């Protein structure tokens, strides 16, 4: 275990930073690509001494530019994938502010709602010119009273010598103070702000320190104290796990992709060719990319990568099997309120077949409660003893149970009856007009994985309908080809596409309940330039996707004699 872990979780991140800057000043906190677009220029190594100096610089700049803070006012920021998010987060804590990070693909209305929910009157923007710059102006205009301020270049914080900004609080004094404003994914509605406090961070860290029961091993130890490439979105809670909580509490070094490059599996392979990468944290689409490209897997293995961790939703069995045959692949659930759930495995040689399954540490006290046939909801029940290892309760101290909304099915394979398979969100549960329920995620994943050369996304919508409707988003090659055809030829091409995927549909229909039968007449194709709405981690925002295509869904149902009652 890393020395930093042995010191325990009940420490403020700023105090850990000060301690590391003095005791291990040359220890590398993060590696940043010098180029904004690729790895060709190498990396800048940010040590704890450099980071401590830069955080002081940010705290002084915030105070001098926006004034001394009282009662932790909120500052919003949107910018490229560099270290600005973390510098602002840490500098804001020192200066008495708190940060809110936007997801650029949220609507302007969603961004403004988030700002107003936490009384945010200031938006900070990067000095690096990018498409995000215009987004800031749009949000500020829609907000009506928000002030926009550009932060200095990162180099000025790193390279200039800054006076120490005083911060004297102990953990007990500051445990209830805000750490950062994060937000829910907005899968089924507008994202909601959640304020992490320092108590929450300590609780998250405590879960990483938990010793497993006898005969078991903690799986997250595979990525703790390691050199980890984070392909998680910089504005998302998952990246804060990798770049703040794992680094300060667990001794990780965080490796960044190029600031203006789209994070992909290809980027991961390229990074491993330029610097040592032992573990990679990714979202579900990256697993699909790796699973479909043996060359990328070969590169990662050849360059010494050992572990891939993903979170944010299910992946296809084909992709998971392909990746786990070469690397130690694992997943767990994560959420804004809960953090990263502690998962364990039976001791012994690594078993690649468990990569898509989970077993929760007993001290997390996760209860699986039945919802429908073979589907269970995970509920976190507050421990009787005050062990402070359950992150939801520092945020919601008055509750005794936290309903995660995550659904699981027990694994029926021999010798794996202690494992659970992630099904999806309870919000995704389809409730048909007849009141019967069905969860579509497994079927959707099957359609995608069996037809990945044609199908980008598949969504099954049955809520308030008598029958299910299949919404298909094609890969760009087929979508563009389809859009270029005359209307009559489009119909023929769509029929050919359905012919190609229909063996998969027939297989789903054979095992699906009789009220869930997919029919060719109830298929809607997503339009080019109008992809299905997605969360920051790449999963579908079901409510928004269905709303975007409501008129097409209604037309399809009406054409076969069924009217929607959504």
C-alpha positions, 0 to 999 in steps of 0.5 A: 500500500502507498505511504500516502494511504497509510496516513489515512483518509481523514485529511484535507486535500489541501493539507495533503498537497502542502505535506507532499510539496514539502516531503516529496516535492519532486514526486510527479502528480500528473503528466500533461501532453505539451501539444494540445492535439497529440503526444509528439512533443512529449509530456510536462511533468507536474510535480507536487512542488509545482502544483502547490505553487500553481494552486497558490497562484490560482488562489491569489488570482481569484481573490484579486480578480473576483474579490475576497470570498464569503460563504463559498460562492460558486464559480463555473468553468468550462474549458479543454481537457487540461489541468485547469479544472483541478487547479481551479478546484484546489485554488478555489478551496483555498480562496473560499470559493467552490467550482462548478464544471459544465459538460459542454454537450448539455443544452444552454438551458441545462447549464443555466439551471445548474448555475442558478440552482447554486447561485452562480454569478461568475463563469471562468473560461480558458485562455485556450481558444476552442469551440467552448469559448463561444459556448461560454458567451451563449450561457452567459447571455442566457443567464442574464447576469453572469460575468465572464472572466478569462483565466491566465495561461496555465504556464503562468501559474506553473512557472511564476513564483507565487507567495503562499496563500494561507489556509489554516483549517484542520479536517475537523474544522473544514469537513462540512465545507464544500469541495466542489459542485458536481452534477448528476448525469441527467439521464432522464431529466435536467442534471442536478447539482450535488455538493461534495464536502471534505467529509464526502472525499474522506468517505470515498477515500475510506472505501479505497482503504477497506481491507477485504474479507479473508479469502477475497481481494479488493479489485480497485487496488489494481489501479491505486498507486499506479500510473493511470491514464484518465480518458474520463471527461474532465468536468465529470465526477469520474475524472475527479476520482482519477485526478484528485482523489486517487492521486492525493489519497492513494498515490496515483500519477494521473496521465492526461490525453492531449487537451483538444483531442477527442479521447478514444481508445486510439489515444490510449494506445498512442499515450502508452507509446510515449509514456508508461501507462499501467492502467486506463480509466475509460467510458463504455464506448472505449471498451467497444472500440478496444474490443473491435481493434486487435491492433490497439490491444496489441499496442497497449499490451506491448507497451506494458499496460496491465489494467483497464477500468470502465464505469458508466454503463454496460458493454457488450460481452464480445467487447468485454471478452476481447479486452479481458483476454489481454488485459485485466478488465474490471468495472464497478458502479459509480455515481455523483452521490455514491462515488466508486463502489468498492468491489471485491473478488475471490483470491487466486489467479485473475479470472478474465470471465468476471470482467462484466460482473461485480461483488460489493464489499460487505461493509458498503452494505449494498442490499439488492431488492427485487424489482421485476423478474430476475432484476434487483435494485441496489440500495445502500443501507446506512451502517449502524456503526459510525465507520464513515465509509458510505459516501451518500450519507455525508451529503444526505445526513438525514437519510438512512437508505440511499436508493442508487437507482442501479439495477442488477441481475444475479449471475447464473453461471456455475461458481459465480452465484455470488456475482451480479451483472449490471442491467441499467438504471431503474429510470430505464425500466419500460412500463407498458400500457398494460402495466407490465414491465421490461428492462431493455438494456440487454437487448439494446446491447445485443443489437449493437454488439451483433451489428457494430459495423452498421449500428451505432446505438439502439434504443427500445421504447415501450413506456406508455405504449402497447408495443415497443418501438426500436430507434436505431442510430447508424454508424456515420458511414451508413448514415451519410450514405442513407442521407445522400439517397433519394427518398425511394432509395432510402426506403430500400436501403433501410429495408436492407439494413433491417434484413441484415440485423433481423437475425439478432432481432429474432433471437431477442424476440424468442426470449422476450415476453410476449408483450415485448416483440420487436416488429419491422414496422415499428422501427425509427431511424435516427436522422443524420446530424441528430444523434441520440442524446448522450450523457458525459460518459457516452450512455444514452439519455433515454428521456431526451432521445425519445423526446427528440424523436417523439413525432417519428415514434408517434407516426410509426405507431399510428401507421400500424394502428397504435397511438402513443399515450406518452 
